[in-house]
Amino acid sequence: MKKIFTVLSISVATLYFGQIQKVEPAFWWKGMKNPELQILVYGKDIAKNEIELSDNVQIKKITKTENPNYVFVTVNTNEINVPKFNINLKNGKKLINSYTYELKNRATNSANRDSFSSKDVFYLLMPDRFANGDPKNDNTKDTFDKANRQDKDGRHGGDIAGIIKNLDYLNELGITTIWSTPLLEDNEPKTSYHGYAQSDYYRIDPRYGSNEDYKKLGDELHKRDMKLVMDYVTNHWGSKHWLIKDLPAKDWIHYWKEGEKENGFKRSNYRMTSQFDTNASKIDAENCMDGWFDTTMPDMNQSNPLVLNYMVQNAIWWIEYAGLDGLRVDTYSYNDKKGIAEWTKRITDEYPKFNIVGEVWMHDQAQMSYWQKDSKIAAIQNYNSHLPSVMDFTLHDAIGQVFKEESGWDSGMQKVYDNFTNDFLYPNIDNILVFAENHDTQRFNELYPDFKDYQLAMSLLMTIRGIPQIYYGSEIGMKGDKNKGDGDIRRDFPGGWAGDSNNAFTSAGRTADQSKYFDFTKKLLNWRKTQNVIHTGKTLHYVPENNVYVYFRYDDKKRVMVVLNNNKLDQKLDLKRFSEGLDKFTKGKDILSNTEISLSGNLDIKGKSAMIIELN
């Protein structure tokens, strides 16, 4: 009996200690520009065994860390002539375990895929709050945070199926690109709905659906000639990430010995200027770059080659697998400067036309332009982020104030004008994201409940340089007060849940007020789709007078005159002042009112109104 028990114990131990529990990435593709692939193989004490590959596949390098549960196997995919091979775990001559690894064929023209550009309009949505297309996945056995629509900071059940169900609504609105906040698994026990504390970088959160569902979302968008942008997080992972709970090495994260908690936590000082400030102390720069964004978000060490390579391969995996059309990178300027630049360059080297926009939440154009690819500001320090696009936070700052202000030296529409006077600082002014709000800011319609202000702001965003982004629900007048917490600016879209009394996804279900917002937005966005002069034309603008801002978008084929009257009173403009912009044109058509406009003598415009005039 004792002998049987001993044999059984040994067998159980062998099963437990000699198994491949995870392989990442789970599969790859042939024909990548960079043929080198580093495969993470994970299992209890796996490094104490040998790894061999079948079919004469050669291992270029084996990397082990201080944690014996990891082995990193590097191969050259160009030298592999079979579609599948086995990763064999051996103890001497004995085969313990095996994993079949597949090299797939890439989609046609994958490397040269088109990406988002100034031709597009982004729709930013929070999937948990947009629409619940599959109530069966609201809760799952392997995730902690359960659905509770009564808790504004809890999960509400929105999912990928809900997004797919309402793609025709977005297409009708005139949206060309969806940016969803993160859909990857976030298994924090509470407030996990935002998705920025991710616990598995290769798995869609099961409460949103599956990896296959995410791929289907991309496919359905492409059928409608629309694009999918993934919200990607490089700066930090979630505390429940399986790699964080069993670190390959301690230096995978920035561990602060004098931190506030046993897990090495020390909060970032959030002073991003220390990344380039020549007067900054080393400790302040370190606290910004290496400090944690929050208690549940360990700061990742991109200066560790294994960490950086894991992130590069993961991003490429999702681009290939889901057919992504772009990335939005969270907290871009908090990352290790050299590491994030290499990450960005390696992705854009693989996909030369691929666009990536980074969140650089700063309030000075010189500082923001520092982070755009080929910045002459950054070149002063011999730095290049290789990041194609940044977000125009200074314009957002101005929009948050101007429509409540009277005309002044530095108030009212003068703030918008002043923002554009610094466009020369950006190496690619057409490739910046412009917006009035997002998931972290005050809702525009809360700041400005008057529909006329919405019309002014949207007319501005849809006619200036850059890539406009709107925030879900604003197109139907949705409000939300950030002073009441983030949950209030992330309300459920009406009609996204069975039993909702108001369904704003349909024309019949919208209230009169919602229809007013929707119809105006739809008209403006669909007009913009075909306007190359707005996408890539030059800008000529005039110093605002009496809170009226006038500018022209023009190219060799077309001119558009935009008049934004932020004054409560009607205004009369002497058109002689705008002769340079009018370029001898004497008439035009206002696309908002569908009326012909004489451009001789004076131009009358109602108080708090906009005109977008196609010159003809």
MARPA-434501 format. One record per residue (C-alpha): residue in one letter; chain; x, y, z. Coordinates in nm, 3 decimals. Example, Ala and Ser with C-alpha at 12.3 -4.5 7.8 and 13.67 -1.06 7.14 Angstrom:
<recs>
{a A {1.230 -0.450 0.780}}
{s A {1.367 -0.106 0.714}}
</recs>
This chain:
<recs>
{m A {0.000 0.000 0.000}}
{k A {0.283 0.234 0.090}}
{k A {0.457 0.153 -0.239}}
{i A {0.141 0.229 -0.439}}
{f A {0.099 0.559 -0.255}}
{t A {0.460 0.658 -0.329}}
{v A {0.424 0.581 -0.700}}
{l A {0.097 0.776 -0.711}}
{s A {0.260 1.075 -0.538}}
{i A {0.546 1.077 -0.786}}
{s A {0.300 1.062 -1.078}}
{v A {0.097 1.353 -0.945}}
{a A {0.414 1.556 -0.886}}
{t A {0.531 1.483 -1.240}}
{l A {0.198 1.599 -1.380}}
{y A {0.209 1.918 -1.176}}
{f A {0.572 2.012 -1.217}}
{g A {0.627 1.891 -1.573}}
{q A {0.349 2.059 -1.765}}
{i A {0.340 2.344 -2.014}}
{q A {0.067 2.561 -1.867}}
{k A {0.090 2.861 -2.100}}
{v A {0.252 2.952 -2.430}}
{e A {0.251 3.316 -2.549}}
{p A {0.196 3.411 -2.818}}
{a A {-0.012 3.098 -2.873}}
{f A {0.062 3.107 -3.248}}
{w A {0.232 3.338 -3.499}}
{w A {0.257 3.416 -3.869}}
{k A {0.501 3.350 -4.149}}
{g A {0.632 3.635 -4.360}}
{m A {0.685 3.904 -4.097}}
{k A {0.946 4.168 -4.174}}
{n A {1.117 4.079 -3.847}}
{p A {1.139 3.698 -3.860}}
{e A {1.257 3.662 -3.500}}
{l A {0.995 3.524 -3.262}}
{q A {1.037 3.487 -2.886}}
{i A {0.799 3.230 -2.738}}
{l A {0.718 3.242 -2.367}}
{v A {0.676 2.892 -2.222}}
{y A {0.535 2.877 -1.870}}
{g A {0.493 2.594 -1.619}}
{k A {0.593 2.497 -1.269}}
{d A {0.976 2.463 -1.256}}
{i A {0.978 2.433 -1.634}}
{a A {1.329 2.578 -1.660}}
{k A {1.469 2.270 -1.483}}
{n A {1.385 2.065 -1.793}}
{e A {1.506 2.078 -2.150}}
{i A {1.312 2.217 -2.445}}
{e A {1.346 2.074 -2.794}}
{l A {1.156 2.159 -3.112}}
{s A {1.033 1.903 -3.363}}
{d A {1.073 1.891 -3.743}}
{n A {1.433 2.015 -3.733}}
{v A {1.323 2.359 -3.615}}
{q A {1.627 2.526 -3.468}}
{i A {1.630 2.715 -3.139}}
{k A {1.830 3.035 -3.179}}
{k A {1.834 3.120 -2.811}}
{i A {1.703 2.999 -2.477}}
{t A {1.653 3.267 -2.212}}
{k A {1.586 3.181 -1.850}}
{t A {1.506 3.418 -1.567}}
{e A {1.538 3.407 -1.191}}
{n A {1.194 3.243 -1.180}}
{p A {1.223 2.875 -1.288}}
{n A {0.864 2.878 -1.411}}
{y A {0.964 3.055 -1.734}}
{v A {1.163 2.981 -2.045}}
{f A {1.181 3.213 -2.345}}
{v A {1.252 3.032 -2.672}}
{t A {1.372 3.235 -2.971}}
{v A {1.333 3.106 -3.328}}
{n A {1.376 3.248 -3.678}}
{t A {1.046 3.198 -3.859}}
{n A {1.210 3.241 -4.199}}
{e A {1.401 2.921 -4.136}}
{i A {1.092 2.718 -4.045}}
{n A {0.947 2.527 -4.339}}
{v A {0.656 2.354 -4.169}}
{p A {0.318 2.506 -4.072}}
{k A {0.327 2.338 -3.731}}
{f A {0.593 2.205 -3.496}}
{n A {0.600 2.074 -3.142}}
{i A {0.755 2.242 -2.843}}
{n A {0.873 1.938 -2.648}}
{l A {0.949 1.948 -2.278}}
{k A {1.195 1.675 -2.188}}
{n A {1.372 1.538 -1.884}}
{g A {1.673 1.364 -2.031}}
{k A {1.535 1.142 -2.305}}
{k A {1.190 1.129 -2.150}}
{l A {0.918 1.341 -2.314}}
{i A {0.719 1.509 -2.037}}
{n A {0.486 1.737 -2.227}}
{s A {0.435 1.889 -2.570}}
{y A {0.267 2.191 -2.728}}
{t A {0.186 2.216 -3.099}}
{y A {0.289 2.556 -3.232}}
{e A {0.139 2.693 -3.553}}
{l A {0.274 2.948 -3.800}}
{k A {-0.021 3.087 -3.995}}
{n A {-0.026 3.262 -4.331}}
{r A {-0.074 3.639 -4.313}}
{a A {-0.378 3.806 -4.464}}
{t A {-0.328 3.956 -4.810}}
{n A {-0.149 4.292 -4.796}}
{s A {-0.134 4.275 -4.417}}
{a A {0.196 4.461 -4.391}}
{n A {0.071 4.747 -4.610}}
{r A {-0.272 4.780 -4.451}}
{d A {-0.422 5.127 -4.452}}
{s A {-0.482 5.296 -4.120}}
{f A {-0.687 5.581 -3.979}}
{s A {-0.617 5.934 -4.099}}
{s A {-0.764 6.283 -4.114}}
{k A {-1.030 6.139 -4.346}}
{d A {-1.183 5.963 -4.046}}
{v A {-1.408 6.049 -3.755}}
{f A {-1.350 5.855 -3.432}}
{y A {-1.630 5.734 -3.208}}
{l A {-1.500 5.670 -2.858}}
{l A {-1.716 5.430 -2.662}}
{m A {-1.696 5.245 -2.334}}
{p A {-1.809 4.890 -2.417}}
{d A {-1.951 4.818 -2.072}}
{r A {-2.181 5.120 -2.105}}
{f A {-2.273 5.112 -2.475}}
{a A {-2.501 4.813 -2.534}}
{n A {-2.561 4.467 -2.389}}
{g A {-2.597 4.229 -2.682}}
{d A {-2.547 3.906 -2.486}}
{p A {-2.675 3.909 -2.124}}
{k A {-2.545 3.553 -2.075}}
{n A {-2.187 3.682 -2.044}}
{d A {-2.264 3.954 -1.789}}
{n A {-2.102 3.737 -1.521}}
{t A {-1.849 3.457 -1.557}}
{k A {-1.710 3.205 -1.312}}
{d A {-1.349 3.310 -1.364}}
{t A {-1.395 3.686 -1.313}}
{f A {-1.457 3.867 -0.986}}
{d A {-1.647 4.187 -1.061}}
{k A {-2.015 4.106 -1.119}}
{a A {-2.274 4.306 -1.315}}
{n A {-2.477 4.561 -1.124}}
{r A {-2.635 4.841 -1.324}}
{q A {-2.735 5.018 -1.004}}
{d A {-2.368 5.078 -0.920}}
{k A {-2.236 5.362 -1.134}}
{d A {-1.880 5.235 -1.073}}
{g A {-1.967 4.870 -1.135}}
{r A {-2.004 4.660 -1.446}}
{h A {-2.327 4.708 -1.639}}
{g A {-2.304 4.429 -1.896}}
{g A {-2.226 4.603 -2.225}}
{d A {-2.026 4.385 -2.464}}
{i A {-1.890 4.328 -2.814}}
{a A {-2.218 4.178 -2.929}}
{g A {-2.384 4.505 -2.833}}
{i A {-2.136 4.706 -3.041}}
{i A {-2.184 4.481 -3.344}}
{k A {-2.562 4.505 -3.309}}
{n A {-2.543 4.884 -3.340}}
{l A {-2.280 4.928 -3.612}}
{d A {-2.545 5.036 -3.861}}
{y A {-2.646 5.314 -3.621}}
{l A {-2.287 5.440 -3.615}}
{n A {-2.251 5.403 -3.991}}
{e A {-2.566 5.608 -4.044}}
{l A {-2.432 5.873 -3.807}}
{g A {-2.123 5.912 -4.026}}
{i A {-1.867 5.747 -3.799}}
{t A {-1.575 5.583 -3.981}}
{t A {-1.362 5.456 -3.692}}
{i A {-1.440 5.298 -3.354}}
{w A {-1.207 5.347 -3.061}}
{s A {-1.327 5.134 -2.773}}
{t A {-1.172 5.164 -2.430}}
{p A {-0.984 4.840 -2.347}}
{l A {-1.159 4.511 -2.405}}
{l A {-0.885 4.286 -2.270}}
{e A {-0.946 4.101 -1.945}}
{d A {-0.943 4.321 -1.635}}
{n A {-1.000 4.097 -1.334}}
{e A {-0.978 4.352 -1.057}}
{p A {-1.243 4.283 -0.789}}
{k A {-1.406 4.624 -0.835}}
{t A {-1.424 4.913 -1.084}}
{s A {-1.293 4.682 -1.355}}
{y A {-1.530 4.809 -1.623}}
{h A {-1.285 5.072 -1.749}}
{g A {-1.041 4.799 -1.856}}
{y A {-0.712 4.979 -1.788}}
{a A {-0.583 4.732 -1.525}}
{q A {-0.550 4.436 -1.757}}
{s A {-0.494 4.084 -1.628}}
{d A {-0.437 3.897 -1.956}}
{y A {-0.294 4.062 -2.266}}
{y A {-0.393 3.780 -2.498}}
{r A {-0.754 3.742 -2.388}}
{i A {-1.065 3.949 -2.445}}
{d A {-1.250 3.988 -2.115}}
{p A {-1.513 3.708 -2.118}}
{r A {-1.773 3.957 -1.996}}
{y A {-1.729 4.132 -2.332}}
{g A {-1.710 3.814 -2.537}}
{s A {-1.425 3.612 -2.685}}
{n A {-1.121 3.672 -2.900}}
{e A {-1.328 3.542 -3.189}}
{d A {-1.598 3.801 -3.113}}
{y A {-1.339 4.078 -3.126}}
{k A {-1.216 3.953 -3.464}}
{k A {-1.577 3.946 -3.580}}
{l A {-1.614 4.310 -3.473}}
{g A {-1.322 4.403 -3.696}}
{d A {-1.465 4.201 -3.984}}
{e A {-1.809 4.359 -3.949}}
{l A {-1.657 4.707 -3.943}}
{h A {-1.454 4.636 -4.255}}
{k A {-1.769 4.521 -4.436}}
{r A {-1.902 4.872 -4.378}}
{d A {-1.573 5.039 -4.479}}
{m A {-1.515 5.133 -4.116}}
{k A {-1.208 5.090 -3.899}}
{l A {-1.119 4.940 -3.559}}
{v A {-0.868 5.102 -3.323}}
{m A {-0.752 4.916 -3.013}}
{d A {-0.688 5.102 -2.687}}
{y A {-0.345 4.968 -2.585}}
{v A {-0.176 5.006 -2.246}}
{t A {0.203 4.980 -2.226}}
{n A {0.275 5.185 -1.915}}
{h A {0.110 4.955 -1.660}}
{w A {-0.062 4.621 -1.621}}
{g A {-0.323 4.511 -1.369}}
{s A {-0.232 4.370 -1.029}}
{k A {-0.423 4.051 -1.115}}
{h A {-0.226 3.982 -1.433}}
{w A {-0.100 3.624 -1.419}}
{l A {0.254 3.743 -1.500}}
{i A {0.241 4.000 -1.221}}
{k A {0.132 3.737 -0.970}}
{d A {0.429 3.520 -1.069}}
{l A {0.689 3.762 -1.205}}
{p A {0.953 3.617 -1.439}}
{a A {1.194 3.852 -1.263}}
{k A {1.153 4.128 -1.012}}
{d A {1.269 4.390 -1.263}}
{w A {0.970 4.329 -1.490}}
{i A {0.800 4.602 -1.287}}
{h A {0.930 4.911 -1.115}}
{y A {0.952 4.790 -0.760}}
{w A {1.007 5.062 -0.501}}
{k A {1.185 4.932 -0.191}}
{e A {1.070 5.236 0.003}}
{g A {0.723 5.208 -0.147}}
{e A {0.399 5.255 0.037}}
{k A {0.299 4.888 0.011}}
{e A {0.467 4.547 0.017}}
{n A {0.407 4.503 -0.356}}
{g A {0.653 4.784 -0.433}}
{f A {0.389 5.049 -0.499}}
{k A {0.484 5.413 -0.515}}
{r A {0.251 5.654 -0.690}}
{s A {0.377 5.852 -0.988}}
{n A {0.414 6.226 -0.939}}
{y A {0.253 6.260 -1.285}}
{r A {0.500 6.539 -1.376}}
{m A {0.551 6.448 -1.740}}
{t A {0.761 6.757 -1.806}}
{s A {1.043 6.584 -1.615}}
{q A {1.081 6.357 -1.921}}
{f A {1.252 6.642 -2.111}}
{d A {1.312 6.918 -1.856}}
{t A {1.689 6.984 -1.855}}
{n A {1.657 7.126 -1.504}}
{a A {1.462 6.836 -1.356}}
{s A {1.610 6.637 -1.069}}
{k A {1.675 6.267 -1.130}}
{i A {1.443 6.165 -0.848}}
{d A {1.152 6.365 -0.995}}
{a A {1.206 6.220 -1.342}}
{e A {1.227 5.871 -1.194}}
{n A {0.914 5.921 -0.987}}
{c A {0.720 6.023 -1.297}}
{m A {0.845 5.751 -1.530}}
{d A {0.874 5.463 -1.281}}
{g A {0.603 5.551 -1.031}}
{w A {0.278 5.355 -1.049}}
{f A {-0.024 5.512 -1.213}}
{d A {-0.246 5.367 -0.941}}
{t A {-0.242 5.108 -0.665}}
{t A {-0.377 4.831 -0.889}}
{m A {-0.156 4.921 -1.185}}
{p A {0.206 4.805 -1.147}}
{d A {0.440 5.017 -1.358}}
{m A {0.605 4.808 -1.629}}
{n A {0.978 4.828 -1.696}}
{q A {1.016 4.873 -2.071}}
{s A {1.393 4.898 -2.031}}
{n A {1.388 4.522 -1.967}}
{p A {1.430 4.365 -2.316}}
{l A {1.201 4.071 -2.231}}
{v A {0.922 4.304 -2.118}}
{l A {0.956 4.525 -2.423}}
{n A {0.966 4.233 -2.663}}
{y A {0.659 4.079 -2.497}}
{m A {0.471 4.407 -2.555}}
{v A {0.587 4.445 -2.914}}
{q A {0.487 4.091 -3.005}}
{n A {0.154 4.124 -2.827}}
{a A {0.061 4.440 -3.020}}
{i A {0.162 4.279 -3.350}}
{w A {-0.035 3.966 -3.259}}
{w A {-0.355 4.167 -3.212}}
{i A {-0.297 4.368 -3.532}}
{e A {-0.262 4.047 -3.731}}
{y A {-0.529 3.846 -3.551}}
{a A {-0.806 4.105 -3.532}}
{g A {-0.717 4.301 -3.846}}
{l A {-0.667 4.622 -3.649}}
{d A {-0.657 4.955 -3.829}}
{g A {-0.472 5.147 -3.559}}
{l A {-0.381 5.181 -3.193}}
{r A {-0.451 5.442 -2.930}}
{v A {-0.188 5.419 -2.656}}
{d A {-0.286 5.509 -2.302}}
{t A {-0.056 5.729 -2.088}}
{y A {0.207 5.733 -2.362}}
{s A {0.430 5.997 -2.208}}
{y A {0.459 5.812 -1.874}}
{n A {0.650 5.524 -2.033}}
{d A {1.025 5.476 -2.041}}
{k A {1.120 5.717 -2.321}}
{k A {1.364 5.490 -2.500}}
{g A {1.153 5.181 -2.450}}
{i A {0.828 5.327 -2.580}}
{a A {1.006 5.478 -2.880}}
{e A {1.148 5.137 -2.969}}
{w A {0.807 4.973 -2.917}}
{t A {0.645 5.225 -3.152}}
{k A {0.916 5.201 -3.415}}
{r A {0.915 4.823 -3.424}}
{i A {0.540 4.820 -3.486}}
{t A {0.550 5.088 -3.755}}
{d A {0.852 4.919 -3.917}}
{e A {0.635 4.609 -3.952}}
{y A {0.339 4.815 -4.079}}
{p A {0.468 5.128 -4.260}}
{k A {0.122 5.286 -4.306}}
{f A {-0.001 5.201 -3.957}}
{n A {-0.117 5.490 -3.741}}
{i A {-0.078 5.511 -3.364}}
{v A {-0.210 5.796 -3.152}}
{g A {-0.067 5.846 -2.805}}
{e A {-0.230 6.004 -2.503}}
{v A {-0.001 6.293 -2.412}}
{w A {-0.213 6.484 -2.164}}
{m A {-0.022 6.808 -2.144}}
{h A {-0.121 7.171 -2.171}}
{d A {0.148 7.325 -2.390}}
{q A {0.185 7.270 -2.764}}
{a A {0.564 7.259 -2.760}}
{q A {0.554 6.990 -2.493}}
{m A {0.289 6.788 -2.676}}
{s A {0.461 6.818 -3.013}}
{y A {0.777 6.681 -2.850}}
{w A {0.612 6.339 -2.859}}
{q A {0.511 6.333 -3.225}}
{k A {0.733 6.150 -3.473}}
{d A {1.017 6.358 -3.619}}
{s A {0.953 6.646 -3.379}}
{k A {1.206 6.927 -3.419}}
{i A {1.150 7.009 -3.055}}
{a A {1.250 6.658 -2.946}}
{a A {1.539 6.664 -3.194}}
{i A {1.704 6.926 -2.972}}
{q A {1.762 6.636 -2.732}}
{n A {1.827 6.384 -3.012}}
{y A {1.500 6.208 -2.929}}
{n A {1.239 6.066 -3.163}}
{s A {0.932 5.891 -3.024}}
{h A {0.835 5.755 -3.369}}
{l A {0.474 5.814 -3.258}}
{p A {0.272 5.923 -3.563}}
{s A {-0.008 6.105 -3.379}}
{v A {-0.080 6.285 -3.052}}
{m A {-0.399 6.425 -2.899}}
{d A {-0.477 6.798 -2.905}}
{f A {-0.537 6.854 -2.536}}
{t A {-0.479 7.229 -2.558}}
{l A {-0.771 7.258 -2.799}}
{h A {-0.978 7.050 -2.557}}
{d A {-0.881 7.292 -2.280}}
{a A {-0.994 7.588 -2.489}}
{i A {-1.323 7.428 -2.592}}
{g A {-1.403 7.370 -2.226}}
{q A {-1.411 7.745 -2.167}}
{v A {-1.474 7.950 -2.480}}
{f A {-1.847 7.906 -2.531}}
{k A {-1.921 8.063 -2.195}}
{e A {-1.686 8.355 -2.242}}
{e A {-1.725 8.703 -2.381}}
{s A {-1.489 8.842 -2.640}}
{g A {-1.156 8.956 -2.499}}
{w A {-0.782 8.977 -2.558}}
{d A {-0.737 8.617 -2.448}}
{s A {-1.093 8.495 -2.397}}
{g A {-1.377 8.363 -2.606}}
{m A {-1.293 8.247 -2.959}}
{q A {-0.952 8.408 -2.925}}
{k A {-0.847 8.100 -2.726}}
{v A {-0.930 7.877 -3.022}}
{y A {-0.744 8.106 -3.260}}
{d A {-0.443 8.112 -3.027}}
{n A {-0.435 7.733 -3.018}}
{f A {-0.392 7.713 -3.394}}
{t A {-0.120 7.977 -3.400}}
{n A {0.112 7.708 -3.262}}
{d A {0.043 7.453 -3.535}}
{f A {0.393 7.513 -3.673}}
{l A {0.535 7.319 -3.378}}
{y A {0.389 6.988 -3.499}}
{p A {0.572 6.790 -3.767}}
{n A {0.239 6.656 -3.902}}
{i A {-0.049 6.882 -3.808}}
{d A {-0.308 6.681 -4.003}}
{n A {-0.232 6.373 -3.793}}
{i A {-0.343 6.486 -3.449}}
{l A {-0.663 6.384 -3.271}}
{v A {-0.901 6.672 -3.197}}
{f A {-1.183 6.641 -2.946}}
{a A {-1.409 6.825 -2.704}}
{e A {-1.432 6.547 -2.444}}
{n A {-1.348 6.188 -2.368}}
{h A {-1.402 5.921 -2.102}}
{d A {-1.182 6.105 -1.848}}
{t A {-1.317 6.459 -1.886}}
{q A {-1.629 6.655 -1.814}}
{r A {-1.913 6.584 -2.057}}
{f A {-1.949 6.863 -2.316}}
{n A {-2.328 6.870 -2.289}}
{e A {-2.297 6.903 -1.912}}
{l A {-2.071 7.205 -1.951}}
{y A {-2.286 7.349 -2.229}}
{p A {-2.652 7.239 -2.207}}
{d A {-2.750 7.478 -2.488}}
{f A {-2.779 7.299 -2.825}}
{k A {-2.638 7.607 -2.998}}
{d A {-2.307 7.558 -2.821}}
{y A {-2.301 7.195 -2.936}}
{q A {-2.354 7.313 -3.293}}
{l A {-2.065 7.557 -3.263}}
{a A {-1.828 7.301 -3.115}}
{m A {-1.912 7.029 -3.367}}
{s A {-1.886 7.271 -3.657}}
{l A {-1.539 7.360 -3.531}}
{l A {-1.420 7.003 -3.477}}
{m A {-1.544 6.878 -3.814}}
{t A {-1.382 7.155 -4.018}}
{i A {-1.038 7.207 -3.860}}
{r A {-0.716 7.018 -3.929}}
{g A {-0.670 6.680 -3.765}}
{i A {-0.877 6.371 -3.686}}
{p A {-1.200 6.452 -3.499}}
{q A {-1.319 6.227 -3.217}}
{i A {-1.661 6.235 -3.055}}
{y A {-1.763 6.062 -2.732}}
{y A {-2.049 5.814 -2.728}}
{g A {-2.386 5.961 -2.646}}
{s A {-2.297 6.323 -2.712}}
{e A {-2.464 6.290 -3.053}}
{i A {-2.796 6.248 -2.872}}
{g A {-2.730 6.515 -2.609}}
{m A {-2.610 6.283 -2.331}}
{k A {-2.484 6.459 -2.019}}
{g A {-2.280 6.356 -1.715}}
{d A {-2.107 6.539 -1.432}}
{k A {-1.748 6.440 -1.357}}
{n A {-1.781 6.611 -1.020}}
{k A {-2.010 6.320 -0.926}}
{g A {-1.744 6.067 -1.024}}
{d A {-1.628 5.898 -1.342}}
{g A {-1.932 5.675 -1.346}}
{d A {-2.155 5.973 -1.421}}
{i A {-1.966 6.068 -1.739}}
{r A {-1.987 5.702 -1.846}}
{r A {-2.363 5.651 -1.834}}
{d A {-2.540 5.372 -2.020}}
{f A {-2.643 5.454 -2.374}}
{p A {-3.026 5.461 -2.373}}
{g A {-3.163 5.163 -2.562}}
{g A {-2.858 4.945 -2.515}}
{w A {-3.034 4.720 -2.262}}
{a A {-3.351 4.520 -2.294}}
{g A {-3.629 4.701 -2.116}}
{d A {-3.482 5.052 -2.151}}
{s A {-3.770 5.297 -2.171}}
{n A {-3.586 5.512 -2.425}}
{n A {-3.410 5.363 -2.729}}
{a A {-3.194 5.630 -2.891}}
{f A {-3.045 5.380 -3.136}}
{t A {-3.356 5.410 -3.353}}
{s A {-3.521 5.710 -3.515}}
{a A {-3.859 5.606 -3.376}}
{g A {-3.720 5.565 -3.026}}
{r A {-3.544 5.901 -2.996}}
{t A {-3.697 6.193 -2.815}}
{a A {-3.734 6.521 -3.003}}
{d A {-3.431 6.659 -2.823}}
{q A {-3.219 6.352 -2.901}}
{s A {-3.324 6.368 -3.266}}
{k A {-3.219 6.733 -3.285}}
{y A {-2.865 6.644 -3.174}}
{f A {-2.846 6.328 -3.384}}
{d A {-2.973 6.483 -3.707}}
{f A {-2.732 6.775 -3.686}}
{t A {-2.436 6.547 -3.615}}
{k A {-2.532 6.304 -3.890}}
{k A {-2.554 6.581 -4.148}}
{l A {-2.218 6.728 -4.052}}
{l A {-2.028 6.399 -4.033}}
{n A {-2.160 6.262 -4.359}}
{w A {-2.075 6.587 -4.537}}
{r A {-1.722 6.572 -4.399}}
{k A {-1.664 6.220 -4.537}}
{t A {-1.623 6.343 -4.894}}
{q A {-1.440 6.669 -4.825}}
{n A {-1.073 6.630 -4.913}}
{v A {-1.028 7.001 -4.853}}
{i A {-1.114 6.941 -4.487}}
{h A {-0.902 6.626 -4.463}}
{t A {-0.578 6.767 -4.601}}
{g A {-0.635 7.127 -4.705}}
{k A {-0.451 7.428 -4.569}}
{t A {-0.593 7.670 -4.313}}
{l A {-0.620 8.048 -4.331}}
{h A {-0.771 8.213 -4.024}}
{y A {-0.852 8.562 -3.900}}
{v A {-0.822 8.715 -3.554}}
{p A {-1.170 8.692 -3.397}}
{e A {-1.369 9.013 -3.366}}
{n A {-1.673 9.043 -3.140}}
{n A {-1.634 8.672 -3.058}}
{v A {-1.671 8.572 -3.425}}
{y A {-1.404 8.338 -3.560}}
{v A {-1.362 8.307 -3.936}}
{y A {-1.132 8.066 -4.116}}
{f A {-1.093 7.903 -4.454}}
{r A {-0.993 7.551 -4.551}}
{y A {-0.857 7.540 -4.903}}
{d A {-0.661 7.344 -5.159}}
{d A {-0.612 7.368 -5.535}}
{k A {-0.965 7.245 -5.604}}
{k A {-1.192 7.387 -5.335}}
{r A {-1.246 7.648 -5.065}}
{v A {-1.468 7.634 -4.757}}
{m A {-1.540 7.936 -4.537}}
{v A {-1.628 7.867 -4.174}}
{v A {-1.792 8.135 -3.960}}
{l A {-1.845 8.067 -3.589}}
{n A {-2.040 8.336 -3.407}}
{n A {-1.993 8.281 -3.035}}
{n A {-2.159 8.614 -2.963}}
{k A {-2.514 8.601 -2.829}}
{l A {-2.603 8.884 -3.067}}
{d A {-2.636 8.878 -3.444}}
{q A {-2.329 9.004 -3.624}}
{k A {-2.263 9.177 -3.957}}
{l A {-1.927 9.100 -4.117}}
{d A {-1.760 9.327 -4.372}}
{l A {-1.641 9.074 -4.631}}
{k A {-1.367 9.304 -4.762}}
{r A {-1.159 9.190 -4.465}}
{f A {-1.173 8.831 -4.591}}
{s A {-1.081 8.895 -4.954}}
{e A {-0.766 8.680 -4.925}}
{g A {-0.970 8.383 -4.815}}
{l A {-1.260 8.446 -5.054}}
{d A {-1.015 8.457 -5.346}}
{k A {-1.262 8.644 -5.574}}
{f A {-1.550 8.405 -5.498}}
{t A {-1.877 8.599 -5.466}}
{k A {-2.120 8.329 -5.360}}
{g A {-2.141 7.999 -5.180}}
{k A {-2.371 7.749 -5.012}}
{d A {-2.408 7.702 -4.638}}
{i A {-2.415 7.324 -4.591}}
{l A {-2.586 7.352 -4.252}}
{s A {-2.889 7.548 -4.370}}
{n A {-2.874 7.442 -4.738}}
{t A {-2.906 7.805 -4.844}}
{e A {-2.722 8.003 -5.109}}
{i A {-2.508 8.281 -4.963}}
{s A {-2.401 8.604 -5.132}}
{l A {-2.042 8.689 -5.050}}
{s A {-2.046 9.046 -5.174}}
{g A {-2.063 9.336 -4.931}}
{n A {-2.164 9.214 -4.584}}
{l A {-2.246 8.878 -4.431}}
{d A {-2.514 8.854 -4.162}}
{i A {-2.495 8.570 -3.907}}
{k A {-2.730 8.494 -3.620}}
{g A {-2.608 8.498 -3.261}}
{k A {-2.459 8.172 -3.132}}
{s A {-2.458 8.005 -3.471}}
{a A {-2.227 7.855 -3.731}}
{m A {-2.200 7.871 -4.108}}
{i A {-1.997 7.630 -4.322}}
{i A {-1.994 7.781 -4.671}}
{e A {-1.872 7.594 -4.977}}
{l A {-1.750 7.865 -5.214}}
{n A {-1.870 7.837 -5.573}}
</recs>
